[in-house]
Amino acid sequence: MRPIDVHQLADDARLNGYHYRILLWCALIIIFDGYDLAVAGIALPSIMKAMNVDATSAGFMVSAALFGMMFGAIAMGMVADSIGRRKAIAICVLMFSLFTATAGFTHEPISFSVTRFFAGVGIGGVMPIVVAQMTEYAPRRLRATLVTLMFSGYSVGGMLAALLGKGLIETHGWQSVFLAAGLPALLVPFAMRALPESMPFLIRTGRIDALKQVLARLDPDYVAQPGDQFALPATDRKQAAPLSRLFQDGRGVSTVMLWVAFFMCLFMVYALSSWLAKLMASAGYSLGSALTFVLVLNFGAMLGAIGGGWLADRCNIKYVLVGMYALAAVSITLLGVKVPTPVLFVLVGLAGASTIGTQIVTYAYAGQFYPMAARGTGIGWASGVGRSGAILAPIAIGMLVTLSLPLQQNFMAIAIPAVIAVVAVLLIDHKKSASVQQQTETPSRSTAAKLANGAGEPA
């Protein structure tokens, strides 16, 4: 009988083609997710004109999807831990693709908001699931890099929305960019075949043959034997209600601080995503130029996510986040200052890197903070609670836009949450992170030694 710790095996595995396949599919899903989310902000000026709504009403329309995202992030994260991640991912992709496409057929605010709410359930639901998936299968030494690289697909989706918006909206109407969002639904069967199931779920449901196949692909040095007994870390063998797990083992205060950081960061992300084009248009830029700022925002976000992930694998991820939130406070504030256009583009790129990029690194931190068995729930609740910030942002900034305040005051209102996020992250007890505790409890070993000596207790 040979006990094998599957978590340790995944931690120590060498990067191979199987990791890249998981990365590719998770990133592709996030690209579609990012497109579906960004498309409303891209089309917002045209939607306001077509439906004859003011800025405050438009803010509520945008927030309908964000409210759905809050519900989806909380519900689908727990659903994925119960029914398996592959089924949950398929449900989410179908929801955000089909309901976003349906929004393109609406002609008034109420039906638009209803369809965007259901699209939001899928958009918000898939995020914590794919983060948990990539975190579980990524080697420990590259975990933050791979998670943030995957999540940079969110920015690619935003750039795709901006590019299509510049080419389609003026010639084919705002509906065209929504209808294009239905295409990813065709890829769901292929994603279901390509993505593996969560290892704790396979153990819990007794699908040991499937688990052995996953382990052999994850680490080619692993050769299944009839007497193999599969084990999980001690924190993943505890039986408790999923939500209560987030407050056990001294993680209570840190969980709340993560929620605050998510709230503040998502407020900034959706304030900029929803209103940057409109604010720049009101400052005198044409619609095409204003959409270029959105493109730069998302390009900066991609660089910030990848760079932040690279730093997080080499430095303490907590202090990487503190620095990124501080950069957000400075760069967003400066967006309201009159500067030459090239400098403004740099500031917009930095704002994207330190808001959307920082949110991606924050997801990576949440993924590392909680044990594997509660990871989907932990990320889902952090994302779900944070969505209240995303819901508030378009409405609050929409009200400010209605007041016709100076441009600088609008951007200062968006920057203040970054300062609060700095304080929240500083209050997180990094020693309570599951990744830190696993390194302390189970020193890293070579795969050969691990399989020879065994690890942990049988699950």
C-alpha positions in Angstrom: 0.0 0.0 0.0 1.5 3.3 -1.1 0.0 6.6 0.3 0.4 9.5 -2.1 -0.3 13.2 -1.3 -1.9 14.5 -4.5 -1.5 18.1 -3.5 2.3 17.6 -2.9 2.6 15.8 -6.3 0.9 18.8 -8.0 3.1 21.2 -6.1 6.4 19.5 -7.2 5.5 18.6 -10.8 7.6 19.9 -13.6 5.9 22.3 -16.0 4.7 20.3 -19.0 2.3 20.2 -21.9 -0.6 19.2 -19.6 -0.1 22.4 -17.6 -0.1 24.5 -20.8 -3.3 22.8 -22.0 -5.1 23.7 -18.7 -3.6 27.3 -18.9 -4.8 27.7 -22.6 -8.4 26.7 -21.9 -8.7 28.6 -18.7 -7.2 31.7 -20.4 -9.6 31.3 -23.3 -12.6 31.2 -21.0 -11.4 34.3 -19.2 -10.9 36.1 -22.6 -14.5 35.4 -23.5 -15.5 36.4 -19.9 -13.6 39.7 -20.2 -15.1 40.5 -23.5 -18.7 40.0 -22.3 -18.0 42.2 -19.3 -16.2 45.0 -21.1 -18.7 45.2 -24.0 -21.3 47.1 -22.0 -18.8 49.9 -21.1 -17.6 50.0 -24.7 -21.1 50.4 -26.1 -22.4 52.6 -23.3 -22.3 56.0 -25.1 -24.2 54.5 -28.0 -26.7 52.6 -25.8 -27.4 55.8 -23.8 -28.2 57.6 -27.1 -30.2 54.8 -28.6 -32.3 54.2 -25.5 -32.4 57.9 -24.5 -31.2 57.4 -20.9 -29.2 59.7 -18.7 -25.9 58.8 -16.9 -27.6 57.8 -13.7 -29.9 55.3 -15.4 -27.1 54.0 -17.5 -25.2 53.3 -14.3 -28.0 51.2 -13.1 -28.1 49.3 -16.4 -24.4 48.5 -16.2 -24.8 47.5 -12.6 -27.4 44.9 -13.4 -24.7 42.6 -14.8 -22.5 43.3 -11.8 -25.3 42.4 -9.4 -25.6 39.1 -11.3 -21.8 38.7 -11.0 -22.0 39.0 -7.2 -24.7 36.3 -7.0 -22.8 34.1 -9.5 -19.4 34.4 -7.8 -20.8 33.3 -4.4 -23.2 30.6 -5.7 -21.1 29.1 -8.5 -18.0 28.9 -6.4 -19.8 26.7 -3.9 -21.6 24.8 -6.6 -18.3 23.9 -8.2 -17.0 22.5 -5.0 -20.1 20.3 -4.8 -20.8 19.2 -8.4 -17.3 19.5 -9.9 -15.6 22.3 -11.7 -16.1 21.1 -15.2 -19.9 21.1 -15.1 -19.9 24.5 -13.3 -17.6 26.0 -15.9 -19.9 24.8 -18.7 -23.0 26.3 -17.0 -21.2 29.6 -16.6 -19.9 29.9 -20.2 -23.3 29.0 -21.6 -25.0 31.6 -19.4 -22.7 34.6 -20.1 -22.5 33.8 -23.9 -26.1 33.3 -24.6 -27.5 36.0 -22.3 -25.0 38.6 -23.6 -26.0 37.8 -27.1 -29.7 38.1 -26.1 -29.0 41.6 -24.8 -28.3 42.6 -28.3 -31.9 42.1 -29.2 -33.3 44.4 -26.5 -34.5 47.9 -27.2 -35.3 49.4 -23.7 -33.5 49.6 -20.4 -35.5 47.0 -18.4 -35.1 44.0 -20.8 -31.5 45.0 -21.3 -30.8 45.0 -17.6 -32.6 41.6 -17.1 -30.5 39.9 -19.7 -27.3 41.5 -18.4 -28.1 40.2 -14.9 -28.3 36.6 -16.1 -25.1 37.1 -18.2 -23.5 38.5 -15.0 -24.3 35.3 -13.1 -22.1 33.4 -15.6 -19.4 36.1 -15.9 -19.0 36.3 -12.1 -19.4 32.6 -11.5 -16.7 31.4 -13.8 -13.9 33.6 -12.4 -13.4 31.9 -9.0 -13.7 28.5 -10.6 -11.0 28.9 -13.2 -8.7 30.6 -10.6 -9.2 27.6 -8.3 -8.6 25.2 -11.2 -5.3 26.9 -12.3 -4.1 27.3 -8.7 -4.7 23.6 -8.0 -2.8 22.3 -11.0 0.0 24.9 -11.3 3.4 23.9 -9.8 4.1 25.8 -6.6 7.1 27.7 -7.8 5.1 29.1 -10.8 1.7 29.3 -9.3 1.2 33.1 -9.1 2.8 33.5 -12.6 0.5 31.0 -14.2 -2.7 32.2 -12.5 -2.0 35.9 -13.4 -1.0 34.9 -16.9 -4.3 33.0 -17.3 -6.2 35.9 -15.8 -4.5 38.4 -18.2 -7.0 36.9 -20.7 -9.5 39.2 -19.0 -7.6 42.2 -20.4 -7.3 40.6 -23.8 -11.1 40.2 -23.8 -11.4 43.9 -22.9 -9.0 44.9 -25.7 -10.9 42.7 -28.1 -14.2 44.4 -27.1 -12.5 47.8 -27.7 -11.2 46.8 -31.1 -14.4 45.4 -32.3 -16.3 48.3 -30.8 -14.2 50.8 -32.9 -14.9 48.8 -36.0 -18.5 47.7 -35.6 -20.5 50.1 -33.4 -20.4 53.1 -35.8 -21.2 51.0 -38.8 -23.5 48.2 -37.5 -24.8 49.6 -34.3 -24.1 48.7 -30.6 -26.1 45.4 -31.0 -23.4 43.9 -33.2 -20.8 43.6 -30.4 -23.3 41.9 -28.1 -24.4 39.4 -30.8 -20.7 38.4 -31.3 -20.6 37.3 -27.7 -22.7 34.2 -28.4 -20.0 32.4 -30.3 -18.0 31.0 -27.3 -21.0 28.7 -26.4 -20.0 26.5 -29.3 -16.7 25.7 -27.6 -18.2 24.3 -24.4 -18.1 20.6 -25.4 -14.4 20.9 -26.3 -13.6 22.6 -23.0 -15.4 19.9 -21.1 -13.2 17.2 -22.7 -9.9 19.2 -22.3 -10.2 20.4 -18.7 -9.5 18.0 -15.8 -11.7 17.7 -12.7 -10.7 18.9 -9.3 -8.5 16.2 -7.5 -10.4 16.5 -4.1 -13.6 16.1 -6.0 -12.4 12.9 -7.8 -11.2 11.5 -4.4 -14.5 12.4 -2.7 -16.6 10.8 -5.4 -14.5 7.7 -5.7 -13.3 8.2 -9.3 -9.9 6.8 -8.6 -9.2 5.7 -12.2 -9.8 9.2 -13.5 -7.6 10.6 -10.7 -4.7 8.3 -11.7 -5.0 9.4 -15.3 -4.8 13.0 -14.2 -1.8 12.4 -12.0 0.0 10.6 -14.8 -0.4 13.5 -17.1 0.4 16.0 -14.4 3.6 14.3 -13.5 5.0 11.7 -16.0 7.2 10.2 -13.2 4.0 8.9 -11.5 3.2 5.3 -12.4 -0.1 4.0 -10.9 0.0 0.9 -8.8 -2.9 -1.2 -7.5 -2.2 -0.4 -3.9 -2.1 3.4 -4.2 -4.0 5.3 -1.5 -4.5 8.9 -2.2 -4.2 11.6 0.5 -4.8 15.3 0.9 -3.2 17.8 3.2 -4.7 17.9 6.8 -6.6 21.1 6.1 -8.4 19.5 3.2 -9.4 16.4 5.2 -11.4 18.5 7.7 -15.2 18.2 7.5 -16.9 21.5 8.0 -19.5 23.7 6.3 -17.6 25.4 3.4 -18.3 29.0 4.5 -17.2 28.3 8.0 -13.9 27.0 6.7 -13.0 30.5 5.6 -12.9 31.7 9.3 -11.2 28.7 10.8 -7.5 28.3 11.7 -7.1 32.0 12.5 -8.2 33.2 9.0 -11.2 35.2 10.1 -9.7 38.7 10.2 -7.7 38.0 7.0 -10.8 36.8 5.2 -12.6 40.0 6.0 -9.6 42.1 4.9 -9.5 40.1 1.6 -13.1 41.0 1.1 -12.4 44.7 1.7 -9.5 44.6 -0.8 -11.7 42.9 -3.4 -14.5 45.5 -2.8 -12.1 48.4 -3.2 -10.3 47.0 -6.2 -13.5 46.0 -8.0 -14.9 49.5 -7.4 -11.9 51.0 -9.2 -12.0 48.4 -12.0 -15.6 48.9 -12.9 -15.6 52.6 -12.4 -12.9 52.8 -15.0 -14.3 50.1 -17.3 -17.8 51.6 -17.3 -17.0 55.3 -17.4 -13.5 55.9 -18.8 -14.7 56.2 -22.4 -17.5 58.5 -21.4 -15.3 60.7 -19.2 -12.7 61.0 -21.9 -15.5 61.8 -24.5 -16.8 64.6 -22.1 -13.2 65.9 -21.9 -13.2 66.6 -25.6 -11.9 63.4 -27.1 -13.8 61.7 -30.0 -15.5 58.3 -29.5 -12.7 56.6 -31.4 -10.1 58.3 -29.2 -12.0 57.5 -26.0 -12.2 53.8 -27.0 -8.4 53.9 -27.6 -8.0 54.9 -23.9 -10.0 51.7 -23.0 -7.7 49.7 -25.2 -4.6 51.2 -23.5 -6.2 50.5 -20.1 -6.6 46.8 -20.8 -3.2 46.5 -22.4 -1.7 48.0 -19.2 -3.8 45.6 -17.2 -2.3 42.6 -19.0 1.2 43.9 -18.4 0.4 44.6 -14.8 -1.1 41.1 -14.2 1.9 39.3 -15.8 4.4 41.5 -14.1 2.6 41.3 -10.8 2.5 37.6 -11.0 6.2 37.4 -11.8 7.0 39.5 -8.8 4.6 37.5 -6.5 6.5 34.3 -7.3 9.8 35.9 -6.3 8.7 38.3 -3.4 6.1 38.2 -0.7 2.8 38.5 -2.7 1.2 40.5 0.1 3.7 43.4 -0.3 3.6 43.2 -4.0 -0.2 43.9 -3.7 0.5 46.8 -1.3 2.8 48.4 -3.9 0.3 47.9 -6.7 -2.6 49.4 -4.8 -0.4 52.4 -3.9 0.4 52.9 -7.6 -3.3 52.8 -8.4 -4.0 55.7 -6.0 -1.3 57.9 -7.7 -2.0 57.0 -11.3 -5.8 57.4 -11.2 -5.5 60.7 -9.4 -3.2 62.0 -12.1 -5.7 61.1 -14.8 -7.6 64.3 -13.9 -4.6 66.5 -14.4 -4.1 68.3 -17.7 -1.0 66.6 -19.3 0.2 66.0 -22.9 -1.6 63.2 -24.6 1.4 60.7 -24.6 1.7 61.2 -20.9 -2.0 60.6 -20.5 -1.7 57.3 -22.3 1.1 56.2 -20.0 -1.1 57.1 -16.9 -4.1 55.2 -18.3 -1.8 52.2 -18.9 -0.5 52.4 -15.3 -4.1 52.8 -14.0 -5.0 49.6 -15.9 -1.9 47.8 -14.5 -2.6 48.8 -11.0 -6.4 48.2 -11.0 -7.4 45.4 -13.3 -3.8 43.9 -13.1 -3.9 44.2 -9.3 -7.3 42.5 -9.1 -5.9 39.6 -11.0 -3.0 39.3 -8.5 -5.5 39.6 -5.7 -7.4 36.6 -7.1 -4.1 34.7 -7.2 -3.5 35.6 -3.5 -6.9 34.4 -2.5 -6.3 31.2 -4.4 -3.2 30.6 -2.4 -4.7 31.7 0.9 -7.3 29.0 1.3 -7.0 25.2 1.4 -7.6 23.3 -1.8 -11.0 21.8 -0.7 -12.4 25.3 0.2 -10.6 27.2 -2.5 -13.6 27.7 -4.9 -15.7 28.8 -1.9 -13.0 31.2 -0.6 -12.4 32.8 -3.9 -16.1 32.9 -4.7 -17.1 34.7 -1.5 -14.2 37.2 -1.8 -15.2 37.9 -5.4 -18.9 37.9 -4.5 -18.6 40.4 -1.6 -16.3 42.4 -3.8 -19.0 42.6 -6.5 -20.9 45.0 -4.2 -18.1 47.4 -5.0 -18.5 46.7 -8.7 -22.2 47.3 -8.4 -21.8 50.6 -6.6 -19.1 52.0 -8.9 -21.1 52.6 -12.1 -24.0 54.1 -10.1 -21.8 56.3 -7.9 -19.6 57.6 -10.7 -22.7 58.0 -12.9 -24.2 60.3 -10.3 -20.9 62.3 -10.2 -21.0 62.6 -14.0 -24.5 63.9 -13.8 -23.3 66.6 -11.4 -20.9 67.9 -14.1 -18.0 68.1 -11.6 -14.5 68.9 -12.7 -12.7 65.9 -14.3 -10.1 65.7 -11.5 -12.8 65.2 -8.8 -14.3 62.3 -10.7 -10.9 60.6 -10.8 -10.1 61.4 -7.2 -13.3 59.6 -6.2 -12.1 56.5 -8.1 -8.7 56.7 -6.5 -9.7 56.8 -2.8 -10.6 53.1 -2.6 -6.9 52.3 -3.5 -5.7 53.8 -0.2 -8.3 51.8 1.8 -7.1 48.6 -0.1 -3.5 49.3 1.0 -4.5 49.3 4.6 -6.7 46.2 4.2 -3.9 44.1 2.6 -1.4 45.2 5.3 -3.8 43.8 7.9 -3.9 40.3 6.3 -2.0 37.7 8.4 0.2 36.2 5.7 1.3 33.4 8.0 -2.2 32.0 7.9 -2.0 31.4 4.2 -2.5 27.8 3.2 0.4 28.0 0.8 2.7 29.1 3.7 1.4 26.5 6.1 1.8 23.7 3.5 5.4 24.7 2.9 6.0 24.5 6.7 4.2 21.3 7.3 5.3 19.4 4.2 8.8 20.3 2.9 9.1 20.0 -0.9 10.6 16.7 -2.1 11.4 15.2 -5.4 8.7 13.1 -7.0 10.9 10.0 -6.9 11.4 10.3 -3.1 7.8 11.2 -2.6 6.5 8.1 -4.4 9.1 5.9 -2.7 8.3 7.0 0.8 4.6 8.1 0.6 3.1 11.3 1.9 0.3 12.2 4.3 -2.6 9.9 5.3 -4.9 8.0 3.0 -8.0 10.0 2.2 
